[in-house]
Amino acid sequence: MAKCIMVQGTCSNAGKSLLCAALCRIFKQDGYRVAPFKSQNMALNSFITADGKEMGRAQVVQAEAAGLAPDVRMNPVLLKPTSDVGSQVIVMGEARGNRTAREYWGDKRALIPVVRQAYDSLAAEYDIIVIEGAGSPAEINLKQDDIVNMGLARLVDAPVLLVGDIDRGGVFASLYGTVKLLDEDEQARIRALIINKFRGDVEILRPGLVQLEELTGKPVAGVVPYGKFDIDDEDSLSERLDRTGGAALVKIAVVRLPRLSNFTDFSALSRVPGVGVSYADKPAQLADADLIILPGTKATLADLRWLRESGMEAQILKQHAAGTPVFGVCGGYQIMGRSVSDPVGAEGGGSLRGMGLLPIDTVFQPEKTTVQAAGALGALAGVLEPLSGLAVTGYEIHMGETTRAAGAQPLVQLTRAGQAPVWDGCQAENAYGTYLHGVFDAAGVAAALAQALAARKGVTLADAAAYDDKRYKEEQYDRLADTVRQSLDMDLIYRILEGKT
């Protein structure tokens, strides 16, 4: 049975996910078979495994850091917000419908056996399990029937590292307050404290660290510096969404829909030398874009209304008419069509006129499509013609069924889970759309798209062709691991893991 160690935080976005990814990489480098685990995740940024199951992106990143294929057991419960008070509940990769927060908390105890079975199954196959908590363990109103912080630590007998984010300020109060709000048995589970995202000279912190150790009775395992690691983020707290472009030869604007999901679809584009990817929620922010992308969304109808009411739709149509290409993925693809209808009430019912950029119509269905797919782009026209025939891979997550008008041109031929190849997506006059998340991730696709956009405006991206996304990601994981290894007392971490402190 595997040993385990758990990372909890004083708040959301304290850096738990990246620290878990770093520990996964470090333990892998040290020769251990290691797997990540988060019992309950809340995020719109999800992934589909090879067997068609849906899980949170954070554990996908951690699995990659550990050198593993993502496995839904690593994230048995995923909550995908559908409103301010409700979420779609996904258990072991399969949607179980929408629940209000009150309904979910009332039913949560029934998920404990599912969580335990997933954890035990992983623990039987690996040497170490790195567990990530959620939010803060000191949310005293949520402690009853907790399955993701101290409740889970107690369930699997996990020692805990408590992480505080110094970049927000008040880290000493956050760490001390979190410890003191916990019950005595929970305090005893915390074996060490970590200060994350520090900028400056660690020696300046030294007196505070000594006093913190005296006040809490917990050792400080280290101070991790603020680092710029280009690793996929978990959710909308991501700093990526605040990027506004800046100097770049090629500028790509992703529309920042209110319920934007799977923004990691565009990470590969942002890494191509000479390309700038920004996120826009105001019409003026689209003005100089060489490509406008409509991303996935958890609420297609609501975000289509927002596009219309905010003036974004009018700006996109204006720029498309002037020659700017527009690309839609999943919900963004649906929005670009002639109509979107919801007869089953998946998003509250009703129908709306689409943007009319593509000759397609979408009707929501009661069953959710979750599948990996691979194939090749078809014969493309317009600005993206140079991408014709390129291999693509990715996955689909959608409730809608989309039909093309007679004679309309598809975008990509895909093979889904061993089925016969089918045509997906649509293209028409520099408008392109597909259900395939990750369509830009396969080798050469992001670079080819960037070069096509550069050629249209008469510039050259000299380094784009040499860019290797897979190698780049591996380098980023190694950089992250090196930084964390150098910053933490790894001898202490291993003693905690072995139960010797």
Buried (B, 14 or more C-beta within 10 A) or exposed (E): EBBBBBBBBBBBBBBBBBBBBBBBBBBBBEEBBBBBBBBBBBBBBBBBBEEBBBBBBBBBBBBBBBBBEBBBBBBBBBBBBBBEEBBBBBBBBEBEEBBEBEBBBEEBEEBBEBBBEBBEEBBEEBBBBBBBBBBBBBBEEBBEBBBBBBBBBEBBEBBBBBBBBBBBEEBBEBBBBBBEBBEEEBBEBBBBBBBBBBEEEEEEBEEBBEEBBEEBEBBBBBBBBEBEEBBBBBBBEBEBBEBEBEEBBBBBBBBBBBBBBBBBBBBBBBBBBBBBBBBBBEBEBBBEBBBBBBBBBBBBBBBBBBBBEBEBBEBBBEBBEEEBBBBBBBBBBBBBBBBBBBEEEBBEEEBBEBBEBBBBBBBBBEEBBBBBBBBBBBEBBBBBEBBEEBEBBBBBBBBBEBEBEEEEBBBBBBBBEEEEEEBBBBBBBBBBBBBBBBBBBBBBBBBBBBBBBBBBEEBEBEEBEEBEBEEEBBEBBEBBBBBBBEBBBBEBBBBBBEEEE
